Amino acid sequence: MKISMEHEPRELDIAIVGMDCTFPGAETVDEFWENLCSGTESLTYFTDEELRSAGVAEELLRHPDYIKQAFTINGIEQFDAGFFGFTPREAALMDPQQRLLLESSWRLLENAGYNADEYDGSIGVFVGTGTSKYLLKNIMSSIDLDSSPEIRQIWIGNDVHFASTMISYKLNLKGPSVNVQTACSTSLTAVALAYQALLNYQCDMAIAGGCTIAIPQTAGYLYIPGDVLSKDGHCCPFDKDCSGTLAGSGVGTVLLKRLGDAVNDRDHIFAVIKGASFNNDGSSKIGYSAPSVEGERNAIMSAHILSEVETRSITYIETHGTATPMGDPIEVRALTEAFAEESGVTGYCALGAVKGNIGHLDAAAGVAGLIKTSLMLSNRKLVPSINFKELNPNLEMQRSPFYVNTALADWNPEGQVRRAGVSSFGIGGTNVHVVLEEAVETREIRSGETGHLLLLSAKTKTAYHQLAAQLLDYVKRHEDTDYRNILYTMNVGRKRLPYRGGLVCGSREELMAKLAGGVSGAWGKEDHTHEIAFLFPGQGVQYVNMTKQLYETKPVFRQEMDACFTLLANHFSYDLKAVLFADRAEAGHEERLTETRHTQIAIFVVEYCLAKQLMHWGIRPKALLGHSIGEYVAACLAEVFSLEDALKLVLMRGRIIQSTPTGDMFYVNMSEPEVRPYLNERVSLAVVNAEKRVVLAGEHEALQEVMMQIKDRADCRILHTSHAFHSHMMREAAPGMREVLATIRFGTPQIPLMSNVTGDWLKPEEAADADYWIQHMLGTVRFKDAAVRLAQNGLKHFVEVGPGRTLSIFMQENAQGHEDCVFYQTVREAKQAGDDGNWLAEFVKKAWTHGLAIDFAQYYGNEELFRVPLPTYPFEKKRHWIPPGRKIAVSEQAEEAALQEQEVSEAAEAEEYNRPELPAAYEAPTNAIEESIVDILQDIMGIRPIGIDDNFFELGGHSLMITQVMLRIKELFGIEPQLAQFVEEPTVRALAEFVLDELSSRLNLGVMAE
């Protein structure tokens, strides 16, 4: 990737790879950009009735200087508590600023295309919030904090010290986690700190940002002359009639990464941070809250020095721009001094201020300006600075490099690279400046795949279908975004959630059609890596050109197969490739592959290479089971013999068997005991596949006689085979095979595998014994016994590594009574149509939805696809809110505390909280003790109804809540439950049984009964 038209990346360059925001009038980054381009002032105007209902006093409403408008955001009382593992009660006690930052951080990682659980590096968090007005105005007026058992939870949920660490905890981020507080410059200070942490290799990516929420949202303000708030309810930066700013609410976050890493990881790069600097004014100003020319100038110049760019190349400045009579002139003067080396060059650098659009977001103000400027760079547009009519003469800009941009315009800086600066200055004197540069994308997609995978997941079925609808809308509206990048980003950049599904497509049009038709989903489970068994089918599944398309498109598969082709050609002068991938126009190509001397080696090579491909993708078996020749594949993968020895064995085995007399094999729908009377010197029991699926083998006439005897009793048929495998007719092949086996060096199995001979685990001494492999050729294939043993050992995911699903059918019958078993087909049967790549992609989709781990770095190892910003998770928010209480005198608090607690509880009960989906079905209380404990849990957790078998921790409970539960039970029953016992059995039923036992022992009911 070329980062600019002039320069290559520096080690000091940091990429912005993700952005997220909820600002006034904009719930997404795209909506924010649209508002900026259209010059929208996202004010909300209130009626007297709305203000009166929100509690604004009548005297304020009638005051001529009361401004009845504000920059607000919607739904601050809403939160998807269940998604983040909070109980409704916890969520209601939590500052909306923390909740919004948590949601924003999740969306941010998705916007950048990253799943934190799968990311190899560490992710830091640098964020800040304003003072918790929710605590001051709502919680403290409704709850007696001195007596509340929830005080610790209230403290954690509302103190500014816990915002970053809560994000790190809930999102499993293990880099530095720092709460930042520098007043108005908080979020840009967070960016500067994250920038430094990345340069110092303290983390590999970093979340930076801030949040401020005004409470209540439905409120104006009283204009006070000389204060920072505007006289007319509008923020007019640089204008001669400016009178101040307006407070706003919002949250903004960016994800930062070292530029070189971002390029290597094929990230979407919104902009590049060339330099970031911050300082403090000290005391060289007229007052604590006043700005300083010197402090601002020095911060700007330091950032210029760090960025190593010419000041003249910076053609836009996103200013702090509060529109105060003192602030704007000081800021412009500081900028002019910082650009002093360009004196005499005027009007080339545009000024803007986002506060005119969305107000002053306090702790989120700086990141709002950064997001705005990054969007301008990536879209190559200058957006208008609104509410500007006539230049404030106190700015003295006539002979400066600056001008106020008032219209949407193309950003074309005379052939130069686009660069910009962003400033944020905090009350108390912390000044921050960041220099940005555009990123010029020159990378190109490389992909030879024909079938492309899309994986979707969500916490609920409703969210799943909403996510699919969002994606369809995005694909329709973004024709210029390659659909393959969309699918890649969704697959590698989203956490796997419980409700899952997906699709396979070969074009953008097919993708839209399948999304429009509805993508089915189902509930899945996690981490089945210890429950995978590979099944390798035997002779009979082969066909010409099987897996040819995989050979053409999958480098690992091709590499493994070429290695086999080379070994066979060099050591045995055998051209398997010509047999396996024969020209269909060539006469006899189908018949040739049915010859045992070709069939067995072809099956072995295909299945071995396919297994290697799956293992390369992270799908690693914990057990192996091959059917007949398939056991050789299993043994080779388990390192019983080397690939070279395995190829020799299988090739020679096929040739030796080919030279023996022909025979027949006969399928019959009977059990082994039922067919034993028909066995004799001419008829052998060849295979037991399932309880009612056996195969006999022997001489043609003898099998015909058996068929005539049983055809009216059971379904039966002669199979199309060249020889009577696994029968007495293989004895002639034994001497030749013994000679070959004498040249083989055996090893100890490194992966457990089942034996066809015994139907049990293959023992090391058996694996290394030539007699075992002779018996394997002569004796019965006991697939049924081996399959039952696998199921009994807890294996639940059975992957058929070869054409068709014959073994899956057998396995399904043998695993009856063992729940949750899943069976997978990887390669089409001869009669099935479709692209081999699509079949394998369908397998990966099914494996992922059922909880198997996929190494997507390896899955996409032969492609070069890029992360792109996509729609993020559709949170299912509900109201979690404690309304403000009545103001009461100190002397009345003791009397009113109980009443207030009751009112809060009733307000919570009015909310419709649904019981989350849990493994245990709902069971209602059956006695008074269970009912009492359920009431305690429902009151503490805010969840209704809670069943007696519901797991406390699956409901969202944690250690702080356990303490409350224990105290409440002690108060009610006079019994103190054992913490360890509750952790081990965290259900109402178990807790009630403990309470009953304790009460019974205290009453000595046993003695009374006597």
GIQUI-V998879 format. One record per run of one state. SS is the DSSP state (2 for helix, 1 for strand, 0 for the rest). FROM is the first residue (numbers start at 1). TO is the last residue. If there is no record, write none. Layout:
SS:FROM:TO ; SS:FROM:TO
This chain:
0:1:13 ; 1:14:23 ; 0:24:25 ; 1:26:26 ; 0:27:28 ; 2:29:38 ; 0:39:43 ; 1:44:45 ; 0:46:47 ; 2:48:53 ; 0:54:57 ; 2:58:61 ; 0:62:65 ; 1:66:67 ; 0:68:68 ; 1:69:71 ; 0:72:77 ; 1:78:79 ; 0:80:81 ; 2:82:84 ; 0:85:87 ; 2:88:92 ; 0:93:95 ; 2:96:112 ; 0:113:122 ; 1:123:129 ; 0:130:132 ; 2:133:142 ; 0:143:150 ; 2:151:158 ; 0:159:159 ; 2:160:171 ; 0:172:176 ; 1:177:179 ; 0:180:182 ; 2:183:199 ; 0:200:204 ; 1:205:212 ; 0:213:220 ; 1:221:222 ; 0:223:228 ; 1:229:229 ; 0:230:238 ; 1:239:239 ; 0:240:244 ; 1:245:245 ; 0:246:246 ; 1:247:248 ; 0:249:249 ; 1:250:258 ; 2:259:264 ; 0:265:270 ; 1:271:280 ; 0:281:292 ; 2:293:307 ; 0:308:310 ; 2:311:313 ; 0:314:315 ; 1:316:318 ; 0:319:326 ; 2:327:338 ; 0:339:339 ; 2:340:342 ; 0:343:348 ; 1:349:352 ; 0:353:354 ; 2:355:358 ; 0:359:359 ; 1:360:360 ; 0:361:361 ; 2:362:379 ; 0:380:380 ; 1:381:382 ; 0:383:390 ; 1:391:391 ; 0:392:392 ; 2:393:395 ; 0:396:401 ; 1:402:404 ; 0:405:408 ; 1:409:410 ; 0:411:418 ; 1:419:425 ; 0:426:429 ; 1:430:437 ; 0:438:445 ; 1:446:446 ; 0:447:451 ; 1:452:458 ; 0:459:460 ; 2:461:477 ; 0:478:482 ; 2:483:492 ; 0:493:498 ; 1:499:505 ; 0:506:507 ; 2:508:516 ; 0:517:520 ; 1:521:523 ; 0:524:531 ; 1:532:536 ; 0:537:547 ; 2:548:553 ; 0:554:554 ; 2:555:572 ; 0:573:575 ; 2:576:580 ; 0:581:588 ; 2:589:594 ; 0:595:595 ; 2:596:616 ; 0:617:622 ; 1:623:626 ; 0:627:629 ; 2:630:637 ; 0:638:642 ; 2:643:658 ; 0:659:663 ; 1:664:668 ; 0:669:671 ; 2:672:678 ; 0:679:679 ; 1:680:680 ; 0:681:682 ; 1:683:690 ; 0:691:692 ; 1:693:698 ; 0:699:699 ; 2:700:710 ; 0:711:715 ; 1:716:719 ; 0:720:727 ; 2:728:741 ; 0:742:752 ; 1:753:754 ; 0:755:760 ; 1:761:761 ; 0:762:763 ; 2:764:767 ; 0:768:769 ; 2:770:778 ; 0:779:780 ; 1:781:781 ; 0:782:782 ; 2:783:792 ; 0:793:796 ; 1:797:803 ; 0:804:805 ; 2:806:814 ; 0:815:821 ; 1:822:827 ; 0:828:835 ; 2:836:849 ; 0:850:855 ; 2:856:859 ; 0:860:863 ; 1:864:864 ; 0:865:877 ; 1:878:879 ; 0:880:889 ; 2:890:910 ; 0:911:927 ; 2:928:941 ; 0:942:958 ; 2:959:973 ; 0:974:978 ; 2:979:984 ; 0:985:987 ; 2:988:1003 ; 0:1004:1004 ; 2:1005:1009 ; 0:1010:1010
